[in-house]
Amino acid sequence: MVVEALTGRTKHTDFCALDSVSFNMKRGSVLGVLGRNGAGKSTLLRLVAGTLEQTRGKVVTHGRIASILELGTGFHLDYSGRENVFLGGMCLGLSRAEIKQKFDEIVEFSELAEFIDRPFRTYSSGMQARLTFAVATSIDPDILIIDEALAVGDARFSLKSFDRIREFRRRGKAILLVSHDINTVSSFCDEAILLERGKLIAEGSPPTVCNYYHELLFNPTASIERPVQADRIAMPVMKPEELPKDAIVSPCPVSNLVPLVGRELKI
């Protein structure tokens, strides 16, 4: 920018990471965010978390936010696990007294009592995942933001993490989850959105959005020019006599369809 000011020549080009992306969430809902690398998923989560400032538009949130954007982010590699629990907790807005009160619970959930006084840099990625997740979810947030965090660690810890997320949902928390795992989004989320090149191109029920995402991944010619209400993708109409004998018919009344932009999630 200094060179441009001195020479009067433009050396950079503007890049729009997110363009006209709009959605609402209700308490007690889990929204899955899908998209290829560079689609704008992490930018979206950072905007919601408040760690990145938008250049235009607005982000409105209510309540305490906890985010797991990158495992180990905010933790110091040379500090012990114990010290990082306090460091991470204070970064999330907890007082030292509150962290002391929650410390045993955090260590117990992470299952790292044996290693809690060792440097964080000596932890495996799975161990870092355990401690980061345990700290982030200990503050009882109103909004929990997770970026691929549950994919790290062993299968048993992943199940344990999902159980805690389900408990948050039962208690009315709003959860924003980014994952490349179609099965996770399809089975765990209440609704899903699909981003491509900074635009929201599909929104609706997770299985339908996941199918559209799969098509986008493996069909380079898939159209991305305009947003798609995933639940409204046209399907061929068959006469009753043309249906297979074992077909299961699940009607979708037109009255249940709602506008794409700015709608609330239907749980």
Secondary structure, DSSP 8 states (H G I E B T S, - for coil): -HHHHHH---------S--S------TT-EEEEEE-TTSSHHHHHHHHHTSS--SSS-----S-EEEESSTTTT--TTSBHHHHHHHHHHHTT--HHHHHHHHHHHHHHHT-GGGTTSBGGGS-HHHHHHHHHHHHGGG--SEEEEESGGGSS-HHHHHHHHHHHHHHHHTT-EEEEE-S-HHHHHHH-SEEEEEETTEEEEEE-HHHHHHHHHHHHH-TT---SS-EEGGG-------GGGS-TT-------GGG---STT-----
